[in-house]
């Protein structure tokens, strides 16, 4: 729940910051980054995907070159600092806990696990994407087909983030 909430908070504040470029927006994005990384280290994937797509989109690129991005980094660092200090002092505990979660058979047959994981990913994607496409198709009819060709900086931003996360 925390990871989902912080991802939603980060994206909402990021979109607002990209739209308006306000001082508060930069601060809130830093808070979203810090909280997201505290909630789940996998948040880095969303963060990196967003940065890559923003760098590729000329409409938004200037927001990263703004001096206020330093404020974003400072807020994220301030949120993460206590955890970083704790992690430095307790890294052996974290490593032991992580290793304990890995099944003993994890190294037995990696190719079959990879294939099983890819099938699981495909099934999960189909389970989410296909029903969504069907519902949207019925709701919007002919305009649904037109929407696939429509493009704005915002649709490229969201679509790019989703594609990069899926590829990763």
C-alpha positions in Angstrom: 0.0 0.0 0.0 2.8 2.4 0.9 4.6 1.7 -2.4 1.4 2.3 -4.4 0.6 5.4 -2.5 4.1 6.9 -2.8 4.2 6.1 -6.6 0.9 7.8 -7.1 2.1 10.8 -5.0 5.3 11.0 -6.9 3.6 10.9 -10.3 1.0 13.5 -9.3 3.6 15.9 -8.0 5.9 15.2 -10.9 3.1 16.0 -13.4 2.2 19.2 -11.5 5.8 20.3 -11.3 6.3 19.6 -15.1 3.1 21.6 -15.8 3.7 24.6 -13.6 7.4 24.5 -12.5 6.6 26.0 -9.1 8.9 26.1 -6.1 6.5 23.9 -4.1 6.3 21.5 -6.9 10.0 20.8 -6.9 9.9 20.3 -3.1 7.0 17.9 -3.3 8.7 15.9 -6.0 11.7 15.5 -3.7 9.3 14.4 -0.9 7.8 11.9 -3.3 11.2 10.5 -4.3 12.3 10.1 -0.7 9.1 8.5 0.5 9.0 6.2 -2.6 12.5 5.0 -1.9 11.6 4.4 1.7 8.5 2.5 0.8 10.2 0.2 -1.7 13.7 0.2 -3.2 12.1 -0.9 -6.5 10.8 2.7 -6.7 14.1 3.4 -8.4 12.7 1.8 -11.5 9.8 4.3 -11.7 12.2 7.2 -11.0 14.8 6.2 -13.6 12.0 5.6 -16.2 10.5 9.0 -15.5 13.9 10.7 -15.8 14.8 9.0 -19.1 11.5 9.9 -20.7 11.7 13.5 -19.4 15.2 13.9 -20.8 13.9 12.6 -24.2 10.9 14.9 -24.3 11.9 18.5 -25.2 8.8 20.0 -23.6 9.8 18.8 -20.2 13.6 18.7 -20.4 14.0 22.3 -19.2 12.4 21.5 -15.9 15.4 19.3 -15.0 17.8 22.0 -15.9 16.1 24.4 -13.5 18.1 25.4 -10.4 15.2 24.3 -8.3 16.0 20.6 -9.0 18.7 21.0 -6.3 15.8 21.6 -3.9 14.3 18.3 -5.1 17.5 16.5 -4.4 17.9 18.1 -1.0 14.4 17.2 0.2 14.8 13.6 -1.1 18.2 13.4 0.6 16.8 14.8 3.9 13.9 12.2 3.8 16.4 9.4 3.1 19.2 10.4 5.5 17.9 8.7 8.6 17.4 5.4 6.7 20.8 5.7 5.1 22.4 6.1 8.5 20.5 3.1 9.8 21.3 1.1 6.7 25.0 1.9 7.1 25.0 0.6 10.6 22.8 -2.5 9.9 23.7 -3.6 6.4 24.7 -7.1 7.7 21.1 -7.5 9.1 19.6 -6.4 5.8 21.8 -8.7 3.7 21.0 -11.7 6.0 17.2 -11.0 5.9 17.4 -10.7 2.1 19.3 -13.9 1.7 16.8 -15.7 4.0 14.0 -14.8 1.6 15.6 -16.4 -1.4 14.3 -20.0 -1.9 17.0 -22.6 -1.6 16.2 -23.9 -5.1 16.7 -20.5 -6.6 20.0 -21.5 -8.2 18.9 -25.0 -9.2 17.4 -24.3 -12.6 17.5 -20.6 -13.6 16.4 -21.2 -17.2 13.1 -22.8 -16.2 12.5 -20.0 -13.6 13.2 -17.4 -16.3 10.7 -19.0 -18.6 8.1 -19.4 -15.8 8.6 -15.7 -14.9 8.2 -14.5 -18.5 5.0 -16.6 -18.8 3.8 -15.1 -15.5 4.5 -11.6 -16.7 2.7 -12.2 -20.0 -0.3 -13.7 -18.2 -0.4 -10.8 -15.8 -0.2 -8.2 -18.6 -2.9 -10.0 -20.5 -5.1 -10.1 -17.4 -4.8 -6.3 -16.9 -4.4 -5.0 -20.5 -7.0 -7.0 -22.4 -10.0 -6.3 -20.2 -9.0 -2.6 -20.0 -8.8 -2.3 -23.8 -12.1 -4.1 -24.2 -13.9 -1.8 -21.7 -12.4 1.4 -23.2 -13.1 0.2 -26.8 -16.8 -0.4 -25.9 -17.0 3.0 -24.1 -15.4 5.1 -26.8 -16.2 3.1 -30.0 -14.6 4.6 -33.1 -12.7 7.2 -31.2 -10.8 4.4 -29.5 -8.9 3.6 -32.7 -8.2 7.3 -33.3 -6.8 7.6 -29.8 -3.9 5.2 -30.6 -2.6 7.7 -33.1 -3.0 10.8 -30.9 0.1 12.1 -29.2 0.8 14.8 -26.8 3.8 15.4 -24.6 1.8 14.0 -21.7 0.8 10.8 -23.4 4.4 10.3 -24.6 5.5 10.8 -21.0 3.1 8.3 -19.4 3.5 5.8 -22.3 7.3 6.1 -22.2 7.4 5.5 -18.5 5.1 2.4 -18.8 7.1 1.0 -21.7 10.5 1.4 -19.9 9.2 -0.2 -16.7 7.8 -3.1 -18.7 11.1 -3.5 -20.6 13.0 -3.4 -17.3 
